[in-house]
Amino acid sequence: MLLACKDQGEFIYIIPYLMKKLVLILPLFFISITGDAQGLKSFLPSGKYIGTAINDTYFDNPSANGADYENIVKADFNVVVAENAFKMSTILATKPSDPLNLKLSDLNLSKVDKLITFTQNNNIRLRGHNFVWYSYPPYWLNSEAAKWSEVQLYSFTKQYITLLAGYCKGKVKEWDVVNEAIDDDATTPAYRSITWYSKASSAQTFIDSCFYYAHAADPDAELFYNDYSIEISYFKKQDFMLAMVQDMVNRGVPINGVGLQCHFESGANTNDWVYNELRILMDKLAVMGLKCNITELDLRICGSGSSSVEQADEYKKITKIFLDKSNCTSMLLWGFTDKSSWIPSFFSNCDDGLIYDDAYQPKPAYTAIKDELESSNAVELPDNAAEANAGVYPNPSSQSFFLRSSADVKQITIFNLQGKEISVVENVKEGFGENLAEGFYMVKIQYFNGDISFQKIEKM
């Protein structure tokens, strides 16, 4: 990773420490910075999120995951989503006494509360998945909904979304409002016809209504349509999806984006034309003003069809797309460890689709993602680097640094070695940096005359 200095007149210096007191300043054209022991999220540019699904064991039997599970989540990811804890099958697992007159007490929100607390305590963004899904409804819903009129169906759906979205208002930043509403027919896709909400005479009107209900309950939440096999145009579901969301945008339905599940088979449906298709789709949605996030990524290895090396390269290329496209703000994996992956239960002779192995050790795929995140920040410094007119020195009698400058300094900004801003100090006269943890940092010095210089410091 290289530190960027794009404007003329910006310089950068290394200050290695000799015996904690001696400082040597050397002009360099390039500085290579590594982020050892830093999680994936440490290398993200501003406005981007990398995340994982939290498995059911985390809620039902946390000790089975082991202590490393939560530590990895906190270190690597800045957005999470629950595999099943936010689905209706969990929240309405017990049939309410009157399903057509729902109350907040009818909703089992214990797992929701746990994940909200975890994300708030660790400054992690929370994604909600999902309000409406045709599959795996609560055990009682199919038979009950079959008795309802269309008006009653809408009433139930509105009450449910309003209660859950309202309860999570300000805590869940984005929702999959409707999940997998398009049929799988590869030649003539249409809306799914066999669902618990089949009493709706117009599937599109029902979908629109779900978005309106969610927006009314939490106007600040981002609202997504989420599906699989829409990533490439070979699957005609993509054409249907694009027409559907374009129509929603044209009519002012409050939709903010589309989620691509991206459950891929490594070595089978991941080659250059697939990556190009992903880019084209993201561009088409960007023209509509919609985000296009990767929401459930995994790359399963089936039989001898692929290797961990090939899989790592595929993860790297998808990460590059995520970084390159401004309307792709999140890339979430559907879990991070093969120990608790859903893949073996759903795909025969397939496994190993995630970035940590069964023992919570990072795989080549992890390294590939990290390398791509780091390399995305590589920028060449200008050739006219010259000496700065200020020096930052450790104060031997305290835990702070002091500044010695021949020009008036307006502001000092401290960054970690991945470019993340740590703190800003204005009108610096002497001590700063008392609260920094041990390690290396970059200091950006801005002068009142407009000049800027950089120095690398070590807090011991």
Secondary structure, DSSP 8 states (H G I E B T S, - for coil): -B----STTEEEEE--EETTTEE--EE-S--B---TT--GGGG--TT-EEEEEE-HHHHH-HHHH-HHHHHHHHHH-SEEEESSTTSHHHHT-S--S-TTS--GGGS--HHHHHHHHHHHHTT-EEEEEEEEESSS--TTHHHHHTTS-HHHHHHHHHHHHHHHHHHTTTT--EEEEEE--B---SSS--B-SSSTTTT-S-HHHHHHHHHHHHHHH-TTSEEEEEESS-SSTTSTHHHHHHHHHHHHHHTT----EEEE--EEETTTS-SHHHHHHHHHHHHHHHHTT-EEEEEEEEEEEETTS--HHHHHHHHHHHHHHHHH-TT--EEEES-SBGGG-SHHHHSTTEE--SSB-TTS-B-HHHHHHHHHHHHTT-----TT----SEEEEE-TTSSSEEEEESS-EEEEEEE-TTS-EEEEEES--S-B-TT--SEEEEEEEEETTS-EEEEEEEE-
